Amino acid sequence: MAIDTSSSISGIMTTAQYNAQKAATPQKTSMGQTEFLTLFTTQLKNQDPTDPVKNEAFVAQLAQFSQLEATTAMKTSMESLVSSLANDRLLGATSLIGKTVGVPDGPVEVTDTTVSQGVMNLPTGADGIKLQVFNDKGILVRTQIMGAQPVGDVTLSWDGMTDGGTAAANGIYRYVASVNSNGTVTKPTINTYATVKGVSSAGTSDGTMLLEVTGGKTVNLADVKRISN
C-alpha cells in the first residue's frame, strides 16, 4: 500500500507542512524583552541539575540585556533629537533670506545702481594691491591698483567701469586680488557681499546648512563671516 507523505500521520507534521507554516509565519530579526525572558526561563527549566549555571551568570545575562535595551532606546532618542535640531537649524537659517552675507570668493553683482563690494584680510598689511575684475565668461574687464594698506581687513570697491572707460553691463562678475607684502605676492580669499535667495539642508549628519546666494553660488553657512541687512 502506498504511503501519502504529503499529509501528517498521528499528529506528526511533515517537512513540507513545516516549511509552509514557517513561510507563512512572520519572522523576527531581533530579540525583544519578551523573547529574552522566554529563553531565559527555558534555560532555567532545562539546566543540568548536577551542574547548574551559577546565579552570577544569570545576573550577568540580565545585566547585558538591560544594557543593550537601554543603549537601543538611547540611540532612538538621539536620532529623534538630531532630526529635531536639524529642523530647528533649517527654520532658523531661513531668517537669512533677503539679507546680505559675505561669501568667500563669491559673485560680484552689478546692477543699474550698485556694485558689490569685497573684503579681504591682510595679516601682514600690503605694499600694494592689484584688483582684477572678470566677467562671467572669465574675461578681464577692469584692473585697479591700490596703494599700501595696513594690517587688517581692507574693503575692495570697484567703480563699475571697464578698462575701456565704459560702464560695465549688469550681471555677475568676480574679484581677484594680487597682494604684494614684503616682496611676496599672494592671492588671498575675497569675501564679497551677496543676497541670500534660499536655504537648504546638505542632508549630512552634522546638520550642515547651505545658503543659495545671488549668482547661483551655494555656500556653507559655517563659511559665512559677515551678515548685514
C-alpha positions in Angstrom: 0.0 0.0 0.0 1.4 3.4 -0.9 2.1 5.9 1.8 1.0 9.5 1.4 3.9 11.5 2.7 2.2 14.9 2.0 -0.1 14.5 5.0 0.6 14.3 8.7 0.4 10.9 10.5 -0.6 10.6 14.1 -0.3 14.3 14.5 3.3 14.5 13.2 3.9 17.4 10.9 5.7 16.6 7.7 8.6 18.6 6.4 6.5 20.2 3.6 3.9 21.3 6.1 6.5 22.7 8.5 8.2 24.7 5.7 4.8 26.0 4.6 3.8 27.1 8.1 7.3 28.7 8.6 7.0 30.6 5.4 3.5 31.9 6.4 4.7 33.0 9.9 6.3 36.5 10.1 9.9 36.0 11.2 11.5 38.4 13.7 15.1 39.6 13.0 15.8 40.7 16.6 15.1 39.5 20.1 12.9 41.7 22.3 12.4 41.7 26.0 9.6 39.0 25.9 11.7 36.7 23.8 14.7 37.1 26.0 12.7 36.3 29.2 11.1 33.2 27.5 14.6 32.0 26.5 15.9 32.8 30.0 13.1 30.9 31.7 13.5 27.9 29.3 17.2 27.9 30.2 16.4 27.7 33.9 14.0 24.8 33.4 16.4 22.7 31.3 19.7 23.3 33.0 21.6 20.2 34.3 20.7 19.7 38.0 24.1 18.2 38.6 25.8 21.3 37.0 23.5 24.3 37.3 24.5 27.6 35.9 25.7 29.9 38.6 23.5 32.7 39.8 26.1 35.2 38.9 26.0 34.1 35.2 22.2 34.7 35.1 22.6 38.1 36.7 25.3 38.9 34.1 22.9 37.9 31.3 20.1 40.1 32.7 22.5 43.0 33.1 23.8 42.6 29.5 20.2 42.6 28.1 19.2 45.6 30.2 22.3 47.5 29.0 21.5 46.6 25.4 17.9 47.6 25.7 18.9 51.0 27.3 21.5 51.6 24.5 18.9 50.9 21.8 16.4 53.3 23.5 19.1 55.9 23.8 20.1 55.6 20.1 16.4 56.0 19.1 16.1 59.1 21.3 19.3 60.6 19.9 18.2 60.1 16.3 14.9 61.9 17.1 16.9 64.7 18.8 19.2 65.1 15.9 16.3 65.2 13.4 14.5 67.8 15.6 17.7 70.0 15.9 18.2 69.8 12.1 14.7 71.1 11.5 15.3 73.9 14.0 18.5 74.9 12.3 16.8 75.0 8.9 14.0 77.1 10.3 16.5 79.5 11.9 18.5 79.8 8.8 15.5 80.9 6.8 15.7 84.2 8.6 18.8 85.0 6.5 16.7 85.0 3.3 16.9 88.5 1.8 19.9 89.5 3.9 23.4 90.3 2.6 26.2 87.9 3.6 29.9 87.8 3.0 30.6 84.9 0.6 34.2 83.5 0.2 35.1 84.1 -3.5 31.5 84.9 -4.1 29.8 86.7 -7.0 30.1 90.4 -7.7 26.7 91.7 -8.8 26.4 94.8 -10.9 23.0 96.5 -11.3 21.9 99.9 -12.5 22.6 101.4 -9.1 25.0 99.1 -7.2 28.3 97.2 -7.4 29.1 94.5 -4.8 32.0 95.3 -2.6 34.5 92.8 -1.3 36.5 92.4 1.9 39.8 90.6 2.4 42.1 90.2 5.4 45.7 91.3 5.3 47.5 89.8 8.3 50.8 91.5 7.3 49.4 94.5 5.5 50.2 95.3 1.9 52.8 97.4 0.0 50.4 97.4 -3.0 47.3 95.6 -4.3 46.2 94.8 -7.9 42.5 94.2 -8.2 41.2 92.5 -11.3 37.6 92.1 -12.3 36.5 89.2 -14.5 33.0 88.8 -16.1 31.0 85.6 -16.0 32.9 84.3 -19.1 36.3 84.7 -17.4 37.3 87.8 -19.5 39.2 90.6 -17.7 37.2 93.8 -17.8 38.9 96.0 -15.3 42.2 96.4 -13.4 42.6 98.7 -10.4 45.7 99.5 -8.5 45.6 100.2 -4.8 48.4 101.6 -2.7 49.8 100.5 0.7 47.3 99.1 3.2 47.6 98.5 6.9 47.2 95.2 8.7 43.6 94.0 9.0 40.5 94.0 6.7 40.5 96.1 3.6 37.5 96.9 1.5 37.6 96.4 -2.2 35.4 98.8 -4.2 35.1 98.6 -8.0 33.8 101.8 -9.7 31.8 99.7 -12.2 33.8 100.9 -15.2 35.7 98.8 -17.7 39.3 99.5 -18.8 37.8 100.9 -21.9 36.1 103.7 -20.0 32.5 102.4 -20.4 30.1 101.3 -17.7 30.1 97.5 -17.2 27.0 95.7 -18.2 24.6 94.5 -15.5 25.5 90.9 -14.5 27.7 88.8 -12.3 31.5 89.3 -12.1 34.4 88.1 -9.9 37.2 89.8 -8.0 40.8 88.5 -8.0 43.4 90.4 -5.9 47.2 90.1 -6.0 48.7 91.4 -2.8 52.4 92.4 -2.6 53.6 92.3 1.0 57.3 92.4 1.9 58.3 91.2 -1.5 55.8 88.3 -1.6 52.8 88.2 -3.9 49.7 86.3 -2.7 46.1 85.9 -3.8 44.0 85.9 -0.6 40.4 84.9 -0.5 38.0 87.8 -1.0 34.6 87.8 0.7 32.1 89.5 -1.5 28.6 90.6 -0.4 25.7 88.7 -1.9 22.0 88.4 -1.2 20.6 85.1 0.2 17.9 83.7 -2.0 17.3 80.4 -0.3 18.4 77.9 2.3 18.7 74.1 2.1 20.0 71.3 4.2 23.0 69.3 3.0 21.5 66.1 4.3 24.6 65.2 6.3 24.7 64.0 9.9 26.4 67.2 11.1 23.4 69.3 10.1 25.2 71.4 7.5 23.1 74.3 6.2 23.7 75.7 2.6 22.8 79.2 1.5 21.9 79.9 -2.1 23.0 83.4 -2.9 23.0 85.8 -5.9 24.7 84.5 -9.0 23.7 80.8 -8.4 26.5 80.1 -5.9 25.9 77.9 -2.9 27.9 78.5 0.3 28.2 76.6 3.6 26.6 78.7 6.4 29.7 77.9 8.5 31.9 79.8 6.0 29.9 83.0 6.2 31.8 85.6 8.2 29.6 88.7 7.8 25.9 89.2 7.8 24.1 92.5 7.2 20.7 93.9 6.2 
